[in-house]
Amino acid sequence: MLYKTDVRFFTYLLSTGAPWKGTIGKAEIIVNLKDIEMDSIVYKKPDNCIISNGQLIWTFLDFEPTSNDDIEIKYNSNKILYTGKKPISPVYIVDKISITNLI
């Protein structure tokens, strides 16, 4: 949460993969926007994001991550359709292997 605002955020640090040997063949980061209205998103980076069916999707090929590639999403909490669930459920796919429930 940003201090004294209704803006909330989600960050996923892809830069932690920087010391890996060689490139990552393909990385696909999918963030499911459960209980968050798409128009509540006020900021997202990096720019190569595709929006589809309530998801934000980033795809990287021959990828050597840096801090410029870290995923950042900011959204207005006034537009959340609160159900008591965590509002963002990310699914990470690296080289065709799905990894879930990391947070």
PyMOL commands that place a pseudoatom at each C-alpha (Angstrom):
pseudoatom trace, name=CA, resn=MET, resi=1, chain=A, elem=C, hetatm=0, pos=[0.000, 0.000, 0.000]
pseudoatom trace, name=CA, resn=LEU, resi=2, chain=A, elem=C, hetatm=0, pos=[1.232, 3.481, -0.747]
pseudoatom trace, name=CA, resn=TYR, resi=3, chain=A, elem=C, hetatm=0, pos=[0.997, 5.680, 2.317]
pseudoatom trace, name=CA, resn=LYS, resi=4, chain=A, elem=C, hetatm=0, pos=[-2.305, 7.599, 2.672]
pseudoatom trace, name=CA, resn=THR, resi=5, chain=A, elem=C, hetatm=0, pos=[-3.647, 6.539, -0.731]
pseudoatom trace, name=CA, resn=ASP, resi=6, chain=A, elem=C, hetatm=0, pos=[-5.975, 3.899, -2.146]
pseudoatom trace, name=CA, resn=VAL, resi=7, chain=A, elem=C, hetatm=0, pos=[-3.233, 2.645, -4.450]
pseudoatom trace, name=CA, resn=ARG, resi=8, chain=A, elem=C, hetatm=0, pos=[-2.002, -0.891, -3.812]
pseudoatom trace, name=CA, resn=PHE, resi=9, chain=A, elem=C, hetatm=0, pos=[0.814, -2.652, -5.620]
pseudoatom trace, name=CA, resn=PHE, resi=10, chain=A, elem=C, hetatm=0, pos=[2.264, -5.991, -6.630]
pseudoatom trace, name=CA, resn=THR, resi=11, chain=A, elem=C, hetatm=0, pos=[5.917, -6.551, -7.538]
pseudoatom trace, name=CA, resn=TYR, resi=12, chain=A, elem=C, hetatm=0, pos=[7.659, -9.646, -8.884]
pseudoatom trace, name=CA, resn=LEU, resi=13, chain=A, elem=C, hetatm=0, pos=[11.445, -9.397, -9.105]
pseudoatom trace, name=CA, resn=LEU, resi=14, chain=A, elem=C, hetatm=0, pos=[12.606, -11.119, -12.258]
pseudoatom trace, name=CA, resn=SER, resi=15, chain=A, elem=C, hetatm=0, pos=[16.030, -9.570, -11.697]
pseudoatom trace, name=CA, resn=THR, resi=16, chain=A, elem=C, hetatm=0, pos=[16.749, -12.285, -9.113]
pseudoatom trace, name=CA, resn=GLY, resi=17, chain=A, elem=C, hetatm=0, pos=[17.396, -14.547, -12.130]
pseudoatom trace, name=CA, resn=ALA, resi=18, chain=A, elem=C, hetatm=0, pos=[20.249, -12.318, -13.343]
pseudoatom trace, name=CA, resn=PRO, resi=19, chain=A, elem=C, hetatm=0, pos=[23.047, -14.529, -11.937]
pseudoatom trace, name=CA, resn=TRP, resi=20, chain=A, elem=C, hetatm=0, pos=[21.755, -17.652, -13.719]
pseudoatom trace, name=CA, resn=LYS, resi=21, chain=A, elem=C, hetatm=0, pos=[24.182, -19.041, -16.252]
pseudoatom trace, name=CA, resn=GLY, resi=22, chain=A, elem=C, hetatm=0, pos=[23.055, -18.242, -19.793]
pseudoatom trace, name=CA, resn=THR, resi=23, chain=A, elem=C, hetatm=0, pos=[19.707, -16.962, -20.957]
pseudoatom trace, name=CA, resn=ILE, resi=24, chain=A, elem=C, hetatm=0, pos=[16.254, -18.190, -20.056]
pseudoatom trace, name=CA, resn=GLY, resi=25, chain=A, elem=C, hetatm=0, pos=[14.813, -19.610, -23.280]
pseudoatom trace, name=CA, resn=LYS, resi=26, chain=A, elem=C, hetatm=0, pos=[11.269, -18.432, -22.634]
pseudoatom trace, name=CA, resn=ALA, resi=27, chain=A, elem=C, hetatm=0, pos=[9.617, -16.893, -19.586]
pseudoatom trace, name=CA, resn=GLU, resi=28, chain=A, elem=C, hetatm=0, pos=[5.921, -16.095, -19.451]
pseudoatom trace, name=CA, resn=ILE, resi=29, chain=A, elem=C, hetatm=0, pos=[4.526, -14.252, -16.441]
pseudoatom trace, name=CA, resn=ILE, resi=30, chain=A, elem=C, hetatm=0, pos=[0.728, -14.296, -16.086]
pseudoatom trace, name=CA, resn=VAL, resi=31, chain=A, elem=C, hetatm=0, pos=[-0.991, -12.270, -13.383]
pseudoatom trace, name=CA, resn=ASN, resi=32, chain=A, elem=C, hetatm=0, pos=[-4.659, -13.152, -12.880]
pseudoatom trace, name=CA, resn=LEU, resi=33, chain=A, elem=C, hetatm=0, pos=[-6.659, -10.129, -11.766]
pseudoatom trace, name=CA, resn=LYS, resi=34, chain=A, elem=C, hetatm=0, pos=[-9.179, -11.881, -9.547]
pseudoatom trace, name=CA, resn=ASP, resi=35, chain=A, elem=C, hetatm=0, pos=[-11.473, -9.411, -7.787]
pseudoatom trace, name=CA, resn=ILE, resi=36, chain=A, elem=C, hetatm=0, pos=[-9.734, -6.406, -9.373]
pseudoatom trace, name=CA, resn=GLU, resi=37, chain=A, elem=C, hetatm=0, pos=[-11.403, -4.394, -12.102]
pseudoatom trace, name=CA, resn=MET, resi=38, chain=A, elem=C, hetatm=0, pos=[-9.177, -3.951, -15.160]
pseudoatom trace, name=CA, resn=ASP, resi=39, chain=A, elem=C, hetatm=0, pos=[-9.820, -0.198, -15.146]
pseudoatom trace, name=CA, resn=SER, resi=40, chain=A, elem=C, hetatm=0, pos=[-8.432, 0.031, -11.597]
pseudoatom trace, name=CA, resn=ILE, resi=41, chain=A, elem=C, hetatm=0, pos=[-4.898, -0.614, -12.925]
pseudoatom trace, name=CA, resn=VAL, resi=42, chain=A, elem=C, hetatm=0, pos=[-3.090, 2.728, -12.731]
pseudoatom trace, name=CA, resn=TYR, resi=43, chain=A, elem=C, hetatm=0, pos=[0.426, 1.545, -13.654]
pseudoatom trace, name=CA, resn=LYS, resi=44, chain=A, elem=C, hetatm=0, pos=[2.165, -1.546, -15.023]
pseudoatom trace, name=CA, resn=LYS, resi=45, chain=A, elem=C, hetatm=0, pos=[5.665, -2.290, -16.233]
pseudoatom trace, name=CA, resn=PRO, resi=46, chain=A, elem=C, hetatm=0, pos=[7.458, -3.429, -18.296]
pseudoatom trace, name=CA, resn=ASP, resi=47, chain=A, elem=C, hetatm=0, pos=[5.631, -2.118, -21.334]
pseudoatom trace, name=CA, resn=ASN, resi=48, chain=A, elem=C, hetatm=0, pos=[5.452, -5.405, -23.276]
pseudoatom trace, name=CA, resn=CYS, resi=49, chain=A, elem=C, hetatm=0, pos=[2.337, -6.449, -21.355]
pseudoatom trace, name=CA, resn=ILE, resi=50, chain=A, elem=C, hetatm=0, pos=[-0.643, -8.018, -23.121]
pseudoatom trace, name=CA, resn=ILE, resi=51, chain=A, elem=C, hetatm=0, pos=[-4.055, -7.735, -21.448]
pseudoatom trace, name=CA, resn=SER, resi=52, chain=A, elem=C, hetatm=0, pos=[-6.436, -10.630, -22.094]
pseudoatom trace, name=CA, resn=ASN, resi=53, chain=A, elem=C, hetatm=0, pos=[-9.418, -12.114, -20.209]
pseudoatom trace, name=CA, resn=GLY, resi=54, chain=A, elem=C, hetatm=0, pos=[-8.618, -10.507, -16.865]
pseudoatom trace, name=CA, resn=GLN, resi=55, chain=A, elem=C, hetatm=0, pos=[-4.921, -11.336, -17.105]
pseudoatom trace, name=CA, resn=LEU, resi=56, chain=A, elem=C, hetatm=0, pos=[-1.747, -9.319, -17.542]
pseudoatom trace, name=CA, resn=ILE, resi=57, chain=A, elem=C, hetatm=0, pos=[0.749, -11.356, -19.579]
pseudoatom trace, name=CA, resn=TRP, resi=58, chain=A, elem=C, hetatm=0, pos=[4.450, -10.748, -20.155]
pseudoatom trace, name=CA, resn=THR, resi=59, chain=A, elem=C, hetatm=0, pos=[6.492, -12.992, -22.476]
pseudoatom trace, name=CA, resn=PHE, resi=60, chain=A, elem=C, hetatm=0, pos=[10.282, -12.902, -22.685]
pseudoatom trace, name=CA, resn=LEU, resi=61, chain=A, elem=C, hetatm=0, pos=[12.489, -14.854, -25.134]
pseudoatom trace, name=CA, resn=ASP, resi=62, chain=A, elem=C, hetatm=0, pos=[16.223, -15.537, -24.734]
pseudoatom trace, name=CA, resn=PHE, resi=63, chain=A, elem=C, hetatm=0, pos=[15.856, -13.629, -21.529]
pseudoatom trace, name=CA, resn=GLU, resi=64, chain=A, elem=C, hetatm=0, pos=[18.596, -12.241, -19.281]
pseudoatom trace, name=CA, resn=PRO, resi=65, chain=A, elem=C, hetatm=0, pos=[16.586, -10.418, -16.586]
pseudoatom trace, name=CA, resn=THR, resi=66, chain=A, elem=C, hetatm=0, pos=[17.565, -7.056, -15.118]
pseudoatom trace, name=CA, resn=SER, resi=67, chain=A, elem=C, hetatm=0, pos=[15.751, -4.718, -12.733]
pseudoatom trace, name=CA, resn=ASN, resi=68, chain=A, elem=C, hetatm=0, pos=[14.163, -3.096, -15.833]
pseudoatom trace, name=CA, resn=ASP, resi=69, chain=A, elem=C, hetatm=0, pos=[12.276, -6.372, -16.348]
pseudoatom trace, name=CA, resn=ASP, resi=70, chain=A, elem=C, hetatm=0, pos=[10.816, -6.571, -12.821]
pseudoatom trace, name=CA, resn=ILE, resi=71, chain=A, elem=C, hetatm=0, pos=[7.008, -6.755, -12.929]
pseudoatom trace, name=CA, resn=GLU, resi=72, chain=A, elem=C, hetatm=0, pos=[5.222, -3.875, -11.191]
pseudoatom trace, name=CA, resn=ILE, resi=73, chain=A, elem=C, hetatm=0, pos=[1.470, -3.372, -11.009]
pseudoatom trace, name=CA, resn=LYS, resi=74, chain=A, elem=C, hetatm=0, pos=[-0.291, -0.568, -9.150]
pseudoatom trace, name=CA, resn=TYR, resi=75, chain=A, elem=C, hetatm=0, pos=[-4.057, -0.518, -8.784]
pseudoatom trace, name=CA, resn=ASN, resi=76, chain=A, elem=C, hetatm=0, pos=[-6.738, 1.564, -7.110]
pseudoatom trace, name=CA, resn=SER, resi=77, chain=A, elem=C, hetatm=0, pos=[-8.137, -0.413, -4.167]
pseudoatom trace, name=CA, resn=ASN, resi=78, chain=A, elem=C, hetatm=0, pos=[-11.471, 1.440, -4.333]
pseudoatom trace, name=CA, resn=LYS, resi=79, chain=A, elem=C, hetatm=0, pos=[-12.369, -0.671, -7.381]
pseudoatom trace, name=CA, resn=ILE, resi=80, chain=A, elem=C, hetatm=0, pos=[-11.619, -4.100, -5.877]
pseudoatom trace, name=CA, resn=LEU, resi=81, chain=A, elem=C, hetatm=0, pos=[-14.591, -6.446, -5.755]
pseudoatom trace, name=CA, resn=TYR, resi=82, chain=A, elem=C, hetatm=0, pos=[-13.661, -7.708, -2.291]
pseudoatom trace, name=CA, resn=THR, resi=83, chain=A, elem=C, hetatm=0, pos=[-14.461, -11.361, -1.593]
pseudoatom trace, name=CA, resn=GLY, resi=84, chain=A, elem=C, hetatm=0, pos=[-11.943, -12.045, 1.156]
pseudoatom trace, name=CA, resn=LYS, resi=85, chain=A, elem=C, hetatm=0, pos=[-9.496, -13.664, -1.287]
pseudoatom trace, name=CA, resn=LYS, resi=86, chain=A, elem=C, hetatm=0, pos=[-6.040, -12.454, -2.225]
pseudoatom trace, name=CA, resn=PRO, resi=87, chain=A, elem=C, hetatm=0, pos=[-6.648, -10.027, -5.105]
pseudoatom trace, name=CA, resn=ILE, resi=88, chain=A, elem=C, hetatm=0, pos=[-3.732, -11.076, -7.334]
pseudoatom trace, name=CA, resn=SER, resi=89, chain=A, elem=C, hetatm=0, pos=[-2.889, -14.720, -8.078]
pseudoatom trace, name=CA, resn=PRO, resi=90, chain=A, elem=C, hetatm=0, pos=[0.200, -14.950, -10.263]
pseudoatom trace, name=CA, resn=VAL, resi=91, chain=A, elem=C, hetatm=0, pos=[1.087, -17.957, -12.393]
pseudoatom trace, name=CA, resn=TYR, resi=92, chain=A, elem=C, hetatm=0, pos=[4.692, -18.168, -13.544]
pseudoatom trace, name=CA, resn=ILE, resi=93, chain=A, elem=C, hetatm=0, pos=[5.694, -20.204, -16.594]
pseudoatom trace, name=CA, resn=VAL, resi=94, chain=A, elem=C, hetatm=0, pos=[9.408, -20.631, -17.218]
pseudoatom trace, name=CA, resn=ASP, resi=95, chain=A, elem=C, hetatm=0, pos=[10.497, -22.850, -20.116]
pseudoatom trace, name=CA, resn=LYS, resi=96, chain=A, elem=C, hetatm=0, pos=[6.980, -24.362, -20.296]
pseudoatom trace, name=CA, resn=ILE, resi=97, chain=A, elem=C, hetatm=0, pos=[6.883, -25.297, -16.570]
pseudoatom trace, name=CA, resn=SER, resi=98, chain=A, elem=C, hetatm=0, pos=[4.043, -23.731, -14.561]
pseudoatom trace, name=CA, resn=ILE, resi=99, chain=A, elem=C, hetatm=0, pos=[4.802, -22.593, -11.012]
pseudoatom trace, name=CA, resn=THR, resi=100, chain=A, elem=C, hetatm=0, pos=[1.913, -21.387, -8.813]
pseudoatom trace, name=CA, resn=ASN, resi=101, chain=A, elem=C, hetatm=0, pos=[1.185, -20.408, -5.207]
pseudoatom trace, name=CA, resn=LEU, resi=102, chain=A, elem=C, hetatm=0, pos=[4.477, -18.614, -4.614]
pseudoatom trace, name=CA, resn=ILE, resi=103, chain=A, elem=C, hetatm=0, pos=[2.860, -15.876, -2.530]
for i in range(1, 103): cmd.bond("trace and resi %d" % i, "trace and resi %d" % (i + 1))
show_as sticks, trace
zoom trace
